[in-house]
Amino acid sequence: MGPGCGQQAVQGGMRPLGRGAGPYRWACSTAELARAAGLDPINIVRFDGNVPGQPPSTARPGAIAGALAEVDMYSHGGYPALVAAIAKYAGVENENVVLGAGSDSLIMLCARAYAGPSDRVAIVDEPTYPLYRLAAAAAGAAVGDSEAVLTYQCRPNNPTGALDAISSARPLVVDEAYYEYCGETAAGLIADGVIVLRTFSKAFGLAGARVGYALAEPETAEELRRRQEPLPISTLSAALVLAALADPPDVEPQLAEVERCARAIRSLGLEPLPSAANFLFVPCGNADTLYRALLRDGVVVRAFAGGFRFSVRDAEDDDLLLEALARALDAEERAPSRPRRRVRHLRATGETRVRVRLSLDGESRVRVATGSGIYDHFLEQLAFHGGLDLVLEAVGDLETGPHHTAEDAALTLGEALDQALGDRSGIARYGDAVVVMDDALAKAAVDLGGRPWCEARLARDPGLAGHVLASLAQAGRLGLHIEASGADDHHIAEAAFKAVGRALRGAARLDTAGLPSTKGRI
């Protein structure tokens, strides 16, 4: 027998791994996928991670400020505040909780604790999460149903989303990574030889923080802790999770989006499996072909032997997937499709976190949600009249007023515009518009040549309108001239933003018939 069969030593005298052992195979990086698709990484949208489309609102610089100020210190005594918060959330006692670096580290820990060479580990409901097999192999054990010393069950199951009955095997590890979506738990069975694993990577949106926990009866929990490294998570991650637990996620919008996507996929002639999680598994016989076709559109799903799985994000992102899937299934359309001038951009500062999804060649599908009042409305009007598809979302320090949030929203939108315009060749470059709104009259002219300038003459400004337009021009590297007059300051500003949008629409249009712009990047 060769190495890996439990009989022969491997290089350096290390103990051989069990049969089927190997590293966990992560999906390709976004940069690798972009190269394979011939796209800019900014046009890649990932539906393959089973995580929300963005982090929770609690994931702000202030949440980790205290921990960051003491990052030179160990968390002496562990994380009692975090353990207590988890215990309260899970409805157990503190001594039932074991922390881990995501539930993955706890999957490996359970295998080490229960299994070794010559042992067998059982896995329920395969195909399922592949780390269970790797954990068994890393412990030197084989996978099999007979005389198993430990059984793993993913509930709801990944990748199918099925919520099957809890196995009667004991000891049993029930991986509840998607507990928040189904609301069913095996935590009431921890006194009966069940260990429950959960993570903050999925519904809580903290995959990068790498925090999970196990629930077990006190003696078992203590034995698991004996086999752990000291302080398995970081102080920064602990602070993020504490903030998230103070405001647990509302998963209802994602569950509703799962149902909407399921209906849309059925209308395309496919039948997704029922799911109790935040993803759908779609059986099909050509999963690899569909995967490649979707990737050409910048959409990344997870392909399996009998179908593909994708996690829901939000309506705007999910529509990208559904539209790409419809094209991939259309036998009439054989040519590879390419994303339009589309970007995704994040700007994070000490005061705000702003995310933008923008398509220059859109259909005026707009959603702006920063909480900065009328400035959200003004940016919505600019994008709508500009013919843009725009989703702009922000978390900011609104308790000190709208200034930082409105300014950073404009700067982020400007940066996204700059990226979407690329080298600016082949565009009309110049655009102008006149907009009448009741008592107000606004005139705007735009130059997309690459030199930032703003002359905004608003007869009356409701506060930040001129500053927001100047910030947009600065970050977007565009020349902007606006004149607006009238009796009502709100109408004056709104007419100005509408006029800028219409002028921008004309300047950004592809002008292959006329004289192309030669400005390029400066």
C-alpha positions as CSV (number, residue, x, y, z in Angstrom):
1,M,0.0,0.0,0.0
2,G,1.1,3.5,-0.7
3,P,1.1,6.5,1.6
4,G,-2.3,7.7,2.7
5,C,-3.6,4.1,3.3
6,G,-2.7,4.1,7.0
7,Q,0.2,1.7,6.6
8,Q,3.3,3.5,5.4
9,A,5.2,6.5,6.8
10,V,5.4,9.7,4.6
11,Q,8.1,12.2,4.2
12,G,9.8,13.4,7.3
13,G,8.4,10.7,9.5
14,M,4.9,12.2,9.6
15,R,2.0,9.8,10.3
16,P,0.2,9.0,7.0
17,L,-3.3,10.5,6.4
18,G,-6.3,8.4,6.0
19,R,-7.7,7.3,2.7
20,G,-9.0,10.1,0.5
21,A,-7.0,12.8,2.4
22,G,-6.0,16.0,0.7
23,P,-6.3,19.7,1.1
24,Y,-9.6,21.4,1.1
25,R,-10.1,22.7,-2.5
26,W,-11.2,26.3,-2.4
27,A,-13.0,27.8,-5.4
28,C,-10.7,29.8,-7.7
29,S,-9.8,33.3,-6.7
30,T,-11.8,36.1,-8.3
31,A,-8.7,37.2,-10.2
32,E,-8.2,33.6,-11.6
33,L,-11.9,33.5,-12.7
34,A,-11.6,36.9,-14.3
35,R,-8.6,35.7,-16.3
36,A,-10.4,32.5,-17.4
37,A,-13.4,34.6,-18.6
38,G,-11.4,37.3,-20.2
39,L,-13.0,39.9,-17.9
40,D,-11.9,42.6,-15.4
41,P,-12.2,41.2,-11.9
42,I,-14.6,44.1,-11.1
43,N,-17.2,42.4,-13.4
44,I,-17.1,39.1,-11.5
45,V,-20.1,38.5,-9.2
46,R,-19.8,35.4,-6.9
47,F,-22.8,33.3,-6.1
48,D,-20.7,30.3,-5.0
49,G,-20.0,31.1,-1.3
50,N,-23.4,30.8,0.3
51,V,-22.9,34.1,2.0
52,P,-24.9,37.3,1.9
53,G,-24.0,40.0,-0.6
54,Q,-22.5,42.3,1.9
55,P,-21.5,42.5,5.6
56,P,-23.9,43.5,8.4
57,S,-24.4,47.1,9.3
58,T,-22.7,46.4,12.6
59,A,-19.4,45.7,10.8
60,R,-18.1,49.2,11.1
61,P,-14.7,50.6,12.2
62,G,-16.2,51.6,15.6
63,A,-17.1,48.0,16.3
64,I,-13.5,47.0,16.5
65,A,-11.9,50.3,17.7
66,G,-11.5,49.1,21.3
67,A,-10.0,45.8,20.2
68,L,-7.7,47.5,17.7
69,A,-6.4,49.8,20.4
70,E,-5.3,46.7,22.4
71,V,-4.3,44.5,19.5
72,D,-0.8,44.2,21.1
73,M,-2.4,42.2,24.0
74,Y,-3.6,38.7,24.4
75,S,-7.2,38.2,25.5
76,H,-6.2,36.9,28.8
77,G,-8.9,34.6,30.2
78,G,-10.4,33.9,26.8
79,Y,-13.6,35.6,25.6
80,P,-16.1,35.4,28.4
81,A,-18.3,38.2,27.1
82,L,-18.5,36.5,23.7
83,V,-19.2,33.1,25.2
84,A,-22.0,34.6,27.3
85,A,-23.5,36.3,24.3
86,I,-23.5,33.1,22.2
87,A,-24.9,31.1,25.1
88,K,-27.8,33.6,25.4
89,Y,-28.4,33.6,21.7
90,A,-28.4,29.8,21.5
91,G,-30.4,29.2,24.7
92,V,-27.7,27.2,26.5
93,E,-25.3,27.8,29.4
94,N,-21.8,29.2,29.1
95,E,-20.2,25.9,29.8
96,N,-21.9,24.4,26.7
97,V,-20.1,26.7,24.3
98,V,-16.8,26.0,22.5
99,L,-15.4,28.7,20.2
100,G,-13.6,28.0,17.0
101,A,-12.2,29.6,13.9
102,G,-15.3,29.1,11.9
103,S,-17.2,25.8,12.1
104,D,-14.5,24.3,9.9
105,S,-12.0,24.3,12.8
106,L,-14.6,22.6,15.0
107,I,-15.3,20.0,12.3
108,M,-11.6,19.1,12.3
109,L,-11.5,19.2,16.2
110,C,-14.3,16.7,16.5
111,A,-12.6,14.3,14.2
112,R,-9.4,14.6,16.2
113,A,-11.2,14.1,19.4
114,Y,-13.2,10.9,18.4
115,A,-11.3,9.2,15.5
116,G,-7.9,7.8,14.7
117,P,-6.3,5.2,12.6
118,S,-8.4,2.0,12.1
119,D,-11.6,3.9,13.1
120,R,-14.5,4.7,10.8
121,V,-16.4,8.0,10.5
122,A,-20.0,8.1,9.0
123,I,-21.3,10.9,6.9
124,V,-25.1,11.4,6.4
125,D,-26.9,12.6,3.3
126,E,-24.0,12.6,0.8
127,P,-23.3,14.5,-1.4
128,T,-22.6,17.0,1.4
129,Y,-19.9,19.3,2.7
130,P,-16.6,17.7,1.7
131,L,-14.7,18.8,4.8
132,Y,-16.2,15.9,6.8
133,R,-14.3,13.4,4.7
134,L,-11.1,15.5,4.9
135,A,-11.5,15.8,8.7
136,A,-11.8,12.0,9.0
137,A,-8.8,11.4,6.7
138,A,-6.7,14.0,8.6
139,A,-7.4,12.0,11.8
140,G,-6.2,8.8,10.0
141,A,-9.7,7.3,9.9
142,A,-11.7,5.9,7.0
143,V,-15.3,6.8,6.0
144,G,-17.9,4.1,6.4
145,D,-21.3,3.4,8.1
146,S,-20.4,0.3,10.1
147,E,-19.2,0.7,13.6
148,A,-18.6,4.4,13.2
149,V,-17.0,6.2,16.1
150,L,-18.5,9.5,14.9
151,T,-21.2,10.7,12.5
152,Y,-21.4,14.0,10.7
153,Q,-24.7,15.5,9.4
154,C,-25.1,18.8,7.6
155,R,-28.6,20.2,8.4
156,P,-29.8,21.9,6.2
157,N,-27.6,20.0,3.8
158,N,-25.1,21.6,1.6
159,P,-25.4,21.5,-1.5
160,T,-29.0,20.4,-1.7
161,G,-30.7,22.6,0.9
162,A,-32.6,19.6,2.3
163,L,-33.7,19.6,5.9
164,D,-33.8,15.9,6.7
165,A,-34.6,14.2,10.0
166,I,-31.8,14.3,12.6
167,S,-29.8,11.0,12.5
168,S,-30.2,8.6,15.4
169,A,-26.4,7.8,15.3
170,R,-24.4,8.7,18.4
171,P,-22.0,10.5,18.9
172,L,-23.4,12.8,16.2
173,V,-22.1,16.2,15.0
174,V,-24.9,18.3,13.4
175,D,-23.5,21.1,11.3
176,E,-26.0,23.9,11.5
177,A,-24.2,26.4,9.4
178,Y,-27.6,27.5,7.9
179,Y,-29.5,27.3,11.2
180,E,-30.8,30.9,11.0
181,Y,-32.5,30.2,7.7
182,C,-34.4,27.1,8.7
183,G,-35.0,27.8,12.4
184,E,-34.6,24.2,13.4
185,T,-31.9,23.0,15.7
186,A,-30.5,19.8,17.4
187,A,-29.4,21.9,20.4
188,G,-32.0,20.2,22.6
189,L,-30.2,16.9,22.1
190,I,-26.7,17.9,23.3
191,A,-27.3,15.8,26.5
192,D,-27.9,12.8,24.3
193,G,-24.5,12.7,22.6
194,V,-25.1,15.4,20.0
195,I,-22.6,18.2,19.2
196,V,-24.1,21.2,17.3
197,L,-21.8,23.4,15.2
198,R,-22.7,26.8,14.0
199,T,-20.9,29.7,12.2
200,F,-21.1,33.5,11.9
201,S,-20.0,33.2,8.2
202,K,-23.5,32.7,6.7
203,A,-26.5,34.6,7.9
204,F,-24.4,36.9,10.0
205,G,-22.3,37.9,7.0
206,L,-18.9,37.6,8.8
207,A,-17.1,34.9,6.7
208,G,-13.9,36.9,6.8
209,A,-13.9,37.0,10.6
210,R,-13.7,33.2,10.9
211,V,-15.8,32.6,14.0
212,G,-17.9,29.6,14.8
213,Y,-19.0,27.7,17.9
214,A,-20.0,24.3,19.1
215,L,-22.8,23.4,21.6
216,A,-22.2,20.3,23.6
217,E,-22.9,19.0,27.1
218,P,-20.3,20.4,29.6
219,E,-18.0,17.4,29.9
220,T,-17.8,17.0,26.1
221,A,-17.3,20.7,25.6
222,E,-14.5,20.7,28.1
223,E,-12.8,17.7,26.4
224,L,-13.0,19.6,23.1
225,R,-11.4,22.7,24.6
226,R,-8.5,20.5,26.0
227,R,-7.7,19.6,22.4
228,Q,-7.7,23.2,21.0
229,E,-5.0,25.7,20.6
230,P,-5.2,28.6,23.1
231,L,-7.4,31.5,21.9
232,P,-8.6,30.0,18.6
233,I,-10.1,33.3,17.4
234,S,-8.7,36.9,17.3
235,T,-9.8,39.8,19.5
236,L,-10.8,41.7,16.4
237,S,-13.1,38.9,15.3
238,A,-14.6,38.6,18.7
239,A,-15.5,42.3,18.7
240,L,-17.2,42.0,15.3
241,V,-19.2,39.0,16.5
242,L,-20.2,40.7,19.7
243,A,-21.5,43.7,17.7
244,A,-23.4,41.4,15.4
245,L,-25.0,39.4,18.2
246,A,-26.4,42.7,19.6
247,D,-28.4,43.0,16.4
248,P,-29.0,39.6,14.9
249,P,-29.8,39.4,11.2
250,D,-33.3,39.4,9.7
251,V,-33.2,36.5,7.2
252,E,-36.7,37.0,5.9
253,P,-35.7,39.1,2.9
254,Q,-33.2,36.4,1.8
255,L,-35.7,33.7,2.2
256,A,-38.2,35.6,0.1
257,E,-35.5,36.1,-2.5
258,V,-34.9,32.3,-2.5
259,E,-38.5,31.8,-3.4
260,R,-38.5,34.5,-6.0
261,C,-35.4,33.0,-7.7
262,A,-36.9,29.5,-7.5
263,R,-40.0,30.7,-9.4
264,A,-37.9,32.5,-12.0
265,I,-35.8,29.4,-12.6
266,R,-38.9,27.3,-13.0
267,S,-40.0,29.7,-15.7
268,L,-36.8,28.9,-17.5
269,G,-37.7,25.2,-17.6
270,L,-35.5,24.0,-14.7
271,E,-36.7,22.7,-11.3
272,P,-34.6,23.7,-8.3
273,L,-34.8,21.5,-5.2
274,P,-36.7,22.8,-2.2
275,S,-34.3,24.6,0.1
276,A,-34.2,25.4,3.8
277,A,-31.1,27.6,3.4
278,N,-30.0,30.7,1.5
279,F,-29.1,28.8,-1.7
280,L,-30.7,26.7,-4.4
281,F,-29.5,23.5,-6.0
282,V,-30.6,23.2,-9.6
283,P,-30.4,19.7,-11.1
284,C,-29.4,19.6,-14.7
285,G,-27.3,17.4,-17.0
286,N,-25.1,20.1,-18.4
287,A,-23.8,21.8,-15.3
288,D,-20.3,22.3,-16.5
289,T,-21.5,23.9,-19.8
290,L,-23.8,26.2,-17.9
291,Y,-21.0,27.1,-15.5
292,R,-18.8,28.2,-18.3
293,A,-21.6,30.1,-20.1
294,L,-22.4,32.0,-16.8
295,L,-18.8,32.7,-16.2
296,R,-18.5,34.4,-19.6
297,D,-21.2,36.8,-18.2
298,G,-19.2,37.3,-15.0
299,V,-21.5,35.2,-12.9
300,V,-19.9,32.5,-10.8
301,V,-21.9,29.5,-9.5
302,R,-20.8,26.1,-8.0
303,A,-21.0,23.2,-10.4
304,F,-21.6,19.6,-9.3
305,A,-21.9,16.3,-11.2
306,G,-25.7,16.6,-11.3
307,G,-26.4,20.3,-11.3
308,F,-25.3,23.7,-10.0
309,R,-25.8,25.6,-6.7
310,F,-26.0,29.3,-6.2
311,S,-26.5,31.5,-3.1
312,V,-29.0,34.3,-3.3
313,R,-27.6,37.9,-2.8
314,D,-30.3,40.5,-3.4
315,A,-32.7,41.2,-6.2
316,E,-30.3,43.3,-8.3
317,D,-27.5,40.8,-8.2
318,D,-29.8,37.8,-8.5
319,D,-31.3,39.4,-11.6
320,L,-27.9,39.4,-13.2
321,L,-27.7,35.6,-12.6
322,L,-31.2,35.0,-13.9
323,E,-30.6,37.0,-17.0
324,A,-27.3,35.3,-17.7
325,L,-28.9,31.9,-17.1
326,A,-31.7,32.7,-19.6
327,R,-29.1,33.6,-22.2
328,A,-27.1,30.4,-21.5
329,L,-30.2,28.3,-21.9
330,D,-31.2,30.0,-25.1
331,A,-30.2,27.7,-28.0
332,E,-30.4,30.6,-30.4
333,E,-27.7,32.6,-28.7
334,R,-24.4,30.8,-29.2
335,A,-22.0,33.7,-29.1
336,P,-20.4,34.5,-25.7
337,S,-22.1,37.4,-24.0
338,R,-20.1,40.2,-22.4
339,P,-21.0,42.4,-19.5
340,R,-21.9,45.9,-20.4
341,R,-19.9,48.8,-18.9
342,R,-20.6,47.5,-15.4
343,V,-18.6,47.9,-12.1
344,R,-18.9,47.1,-8.5
345,H,-17.0,49.5,-6.1
346,L,-16.4,49.7,-2.4
347,R,-15.2,52.8,-0.5
348,A,-14.5,52.4,3.2
349,T,-13.4,55.2,5.5
350,G,-13.4,55.8,9.3
351,E,-16.9,57.3,9.0
352,T,-18.6,55.4,6.2
353,R,-18.7,52.2,4.1
354,V,-20.3,52.7,0.7
355,R,-20.9,50.1,-1.9
356,V,-21.9,50.8,-5.5
357,R,-23.1,48.6,-8.3
358,L,-23.3,50.5,-11.5
359,S,-24.1,49.9,-15.2
360,L,-23.7,52.7,-17.7
361,D,-25.8,51.0,-20.2
362,G,-28.8,50.4,-17.9
363,E,-32.5,50.8,-17.8
364,S,-32.9,53.3,-15.0
365,R,-33.2,50.6,-12.3
366,V,-32.1,52.6,-9.3
367,R,-31.9,52.1,-5.6
368,V,-30.0,54.4,-3.3
369,A,-30.0,53.7,0.5
370,T,-27.6,55.7,2.6
371,G,-30.0,57.3,5.1
372,S,-28.9,60.8,4.1
373,G,-32.4,62.0,3.3
374,I,-33.0,64.2,0.3
375,Y,-29.4,63.5,-1.0
376,D,-30.4,59.8,-1.6
377,H,-33.4,61.2,-3.6
378,F,-31.2,63.5,-5.6
379,L,-28.7,60.8,-6.5
380,E,-31.6,58.5,-7.4
381,Q,-32.9,61.2,-9.8
382,L,-29.4,61.7,-11.3
383,A,-29.1,58.0,-12.0
384,F,-32.6,57.6,-13.3
385,H,-32.4,60.4,-15.8
386,G,-28.9,59.3,-16.7
387,G,-30.3,55.9,-17.8
388,L,-28.0,54.1,-15.3
389,D,-28.6,50.9,-13.4
390,L,-27.4,51.9,-9.9
391,V,-27.5,50.3,-6.4
392,L,-25.8,52.5,-3.9
393,E,-25.8,51.5,-0.2
394,A,-24.0,53.0,2.7
395,V,-23.5,52.7,6.4
396,G,-22.3,56.0,7.9
397,D,-22.2,58.1,11.0
398,L,-25.5,59.8,10.5
399,E,-25.7,60.7,14.2
400,T,-23.4,63.6,13.4
401,G,-25.4,64.7,10.4
402,P,-25.6,63.7,6.7
403,H,-22.4,65.4,5.6
404,H,-19.9,62.5,5.6
405,T,-22.4,60.0,4.2
406,A,-23.7,62.2,1.4
407,E,-20.1,63.3,0.5
408,D,-18.8,59.7,0.5
409,A,-21.8,58.5,-1.5
410,A,-21.0,61.0,-4.2
411,L,-17.3,60.2,-4.2
412,T,-18.0,56.5,-4.4
413,L,-20.4,57.0,-7.3
414,G,-17.8,59.2,-9.0
415,E,-15.1,56.6,-8.6
416,A,-17.4,53.9,-10.0
417,L,-18.3,56.2,-13.0
418,D,-14.6,56.6,-13.6
419,Q,-14.0,52.9,-13.6
420,A,-17.0,52.1,-15.8
421,L,-15.9,54.6,-18.4
422,G,-12.6,52.8,-18.8
423,D,-10.2,54.5,-21.2
424,R,-13.0,56.8,-22.3
425,S,-12.4,56.1,-26.0
426,G,-15.3,55.9,-28.3
427,I,-17.7,57.9,-26.2
428,A,-19.6,61.1,-27.1
429,R,-17.6,62.9,-24.4
430,Y,-19.9,66.0,-24.2
431,G,-23.4,66.2,-23.1
432,D,-25.9,68.9,-22.0
433,A,-29.5,69.2,-20.8
434,V,-32.1,71.6,-19.7
435,V,-34.7,70.5,-17.1
436,V,-37.8,72.4,-15.9
437,M,-39.4,71.4,-12.6
438,D,-42.3,73.6,-11.5
439,D,-40.7,76.9,-10.4
440,A,-37.1,75.6,-11.1
441,L,-35.0,75.7,-14.2
442,A,-31.7,73.9,-14.4
443,K,-29.1,73.7,-17.2
444,A,-26.1,71.3,-17.1
445,A,-23.2,70.5,-19.3
446,V,-20.8,67.6,-18.9
447,D,-17.3,66.9,-20.3
448,L,-16.0,63.4,-19.8
449,G,-12.5,64.3,-21.1
450,G,-10.9,63.4,-17.8
451,R,-10.3,66.8,-16.1
452,P,-12.2,67.2,-12.9
453,W,-14.0,70.6,-12.5
454,C,-17.3,71.8,-11.1
455,E,-19.0,75.1,-11.4
456,A,-22.3,74.8,-9.6
457,R,-24.5,77.9,-9.4
458,L,-27.6,77.0,-7.5
459,A,-29.7,80.1,-6.6
460,R,-30.7,78.3,-3.4
461,D,-29.0,75.2,-1.9
462,P,-30.8,73.0,0.6
463,G,-27.5,72.4,2.3
464,L,-25.1,70.0,0.6
465,A,-26.3,69.8,-3.0
466,G,-23.5,71.8,-4.5
467,H,-20.9,70.0,-2.5
468,V,-22.3,66.6,-3.5
469,L,-22.1,67.6,-7.2
470,A,-18.6,68.9,-6.7
471,S,-17.6,65.6,-5.0
472,L,-19.1,63.6,-7.9
473,A,-17.1,65.7,-10.5
474,Q,-13.9,65.4,-8.5
475,A,-14.0,61.6,-8.1
476,G,-15.5,60.9,-11.6
477,R,-12.9,63.1,-13.3
478,L,-15.5,65.0,-15.2
479,G,-16.0,68.7,-16.0
480,L,-19.4,69.8,-14.8
481,H,-21.2,73.2,-15.2
482,I,-24.6,73.7,-13.7
483,E,-26.9,76.7,-13.3
484,A,-30.2,76.4,-11.5
485,S,-32.7,78.9,-10.3
486,G,-36.2,79.0,-8.8
487,A,-38.2,79.8,-5.7
488,D,-37.9,76.4,-3.9
489,D,-34.5,75.2,-2.8
490,H,-35.5,71.5,-3.0
491,H,-36.9,72.0,-6.6
492,I,-33.7,73.9,-7.6
493,A,-31.4,71.1,-6.4
494,E,-33.6,68.3,-7.7
495,A,-33.8,69.9,-11.2
496,A,-30.0,70.3,-11.1
497,F,-29.4,66.6,-10.4
498,K,-31.9,65.6,-13.1
499,A,-30.1,67.9,-15.6
500,V,-26.7,66.5,-14.7
501,G,-28.1,62.9,-15.2
502,R,-29.4,63.7,-18.6
503,A,-26.2,65.5,-19.6
504,L,-24.2,62.5,-18.4
505,R,-26.4,60.1,-20.4
506,G,-25.5,62.0,-23.6
507,A,-21.8,62.3,-22.8
508,A,-21.3,58.7,-21.9
509,R,-23.1,57.2,-24.9
510,L,-21.0,55.1,-27.2
511,D,-20.6,57.2,-30.4
512,T,-19.1,54.9,-33.0
513,A,-20.8,56.9,-35.8
514,G,-19.3,60.2,-34.8
515,L,-15.8,61.5,-33.9
516,P,-14.5,59.3,-31.1
517,S,-13.1,60.8,-27.9
518,T,-9.3,60.6,-27.9
519,K,-8.8,61.9,-24.4
520,G,-8.1,58.5,-22.7
521,R,-6.7,58.5,-19.2
522,I,-4.6,61.4,-18.1
